[in-house]
């Protein structure tokens, strides 16, 4: 799996970390970020579909 590097504001990192660990929804930051990206892309796909912006091979 490729690695990437991103800069995010401290406040956003703290919010992310509140969902990571033994009491959180995710095992680690990477899992949380991957899930967030997947969810965001799903939302964008739904918006594109509503506005007929998806091609037939993407549906």
C-alpha positions in Angstrom: 0.0 0.0 0.0 1.5 3.4 -0.9 2.2 5.9 1.8 1.3 9.6 1.5 1.9 12.6 3.7 -0.6 15.3 4.5 -0.6 18.3 6.7 -3.7 19.0 8.7 -4.6 21.5 11.4 -4.0 20.5 15.0 -7.7 20.8 15.9 -8.6 18.4 13.1 -5.9 15.9 14.3 -7.2 16.1 17.8 -10.7 15.4 16.6 -9.4 12.5 14.5 -7.5 11.1 17.5 -10.6 11.2 19.7 -12.0 8.4 17.4 -8.8 6.3 17.5 -7.6 3.8 20.1 -9.2 1.4 22.6 -12.2 3.6 23.3 -12.5 4.8 19.7 -14.0 3.4 16.5 -10.7 2.9 14.7 -7.5 1.0 15.6 -5.2 3.7 14.3 -5.0 7.0 12.4 -4.5 5.2 9.1 -7.7 3.2 9.5 -9.6 6.3 10.4 -8.3 8.3 7.5 -8.9 5.5 5.0 -12.5 5.1 6.2 -13.0 8.9 6.0 -11.7 9.1 2.4 -13.9 6.1 1.4 -17.0 7.8 2.9 -16.2 11.1 1.4 -15.7 9.6 -2.1 -19.0 7.7 -1.7 -20.8 10.9 -0.9 -19.2 12.7 -3.9 -20.3 9.7 -6.2 -23.8 10.0 -4.9 -23.9 13.8 -5.6 -22.5 13.2 -9.1 -25.1 10.5 -9.8 -27.9 12.8 -8.7 -26.6 15.4 -11.2 -26.0 12.9 -14.0 -22.3 13.5 -13.9 -21.3 9.8 -13.8 -20.5 7.9 -17.0 -22.1 4.5 -17.7 -18.9 2.7 -16.9 -18.7 4.3 -13.4 -22.2 3.5 -12.2 
